[in-house]
Amino acid sequence: MVSDLAVTHRTLVDEGAAALLAAGIATPRREALRIWSDVSGRDAATALLGEAPAGADTIGVFRAAVRRRSEGEPAAYVTGHTGFRHLELACDRRALIPRPETEGLVDLLLGVVRTGRVADVGTGGGCVALSLAQEGAFTEVVGTDISPQALALARENRDRCGARVSLVQGDLCRPLRSGAFDALVSNPPYLTAGEYATLDPSVRDWEPRAALDGGEDGLEQITRILDQGRATVRDGGWVALEIDCFRAAECAGRAGALGWTDVAIHADLFGRERYLLGRRSDIP
């Protein structure tokens, strides 16, 4: 290892990339640059062009972060934040790491409703609820979660973003007022127990199981949301769910059986059947 007295920003990134490569990280240099940028507070170009010595604090924090990433911890948890749509959010093991696919769920809902009251069920770190509050014109946005730890993270993100979102602890739709909402949105756990067991360790060993494991058939939480949501959403209101692409038809069937109308499946940015959209109607 190069003496700390001779470590420039560039050599520090090179050192980190070599360590990540040795650990089997697929994109070691890109991740080393991201970690360096996050811990130093500077853009990646500074590391690529600058030859000034790195400070001792930056060296220590960077090497510790690279070590954590080399041991399999997800990059978003290592750096402590991640981007989602127009937001920069705090991110740690209290909640699921926001994925690009979930950004499409926000687009889907905003395509049919942008005003009134909306509830994000199982809000986790709050990425969907905060995005809806920022991008829509809703009079009320509520996020629910059964996990007090996830809600604490969501509150931190709410304060960080300055968004108007109410956060309530409780099981799925149960904390919500009956018939009070124009839309309900959720990214529930939708993996089967067997699928969860075979997840990549970088996900299975780090992210909260309750946010991923949807029971034996992967549809336990989805079915409960569709059932409870009928009492939560007003007549003519909407439900939008992120679902597993391999069970999209089954999800649509259950939504129809539980009384939702105009049920449709929509593709994500990769062309996979990823979202369910339905409407509540009292008309047979």
Helices and strands as residue ranges (DSSP letters): G 4-6, H 9-22, H 28-40, H 44-49, H 56-70, H 75-79, E 81-84, E 87-90, H 100-110, E 115-121, H 127-135, E 137-145, H 148-161, E 166-169, E 181-186, H 193-197, H 201-204, G 209-211, H 220-232, E 233-242, G 245-247, H 248-257, E 260-267, E 273-280
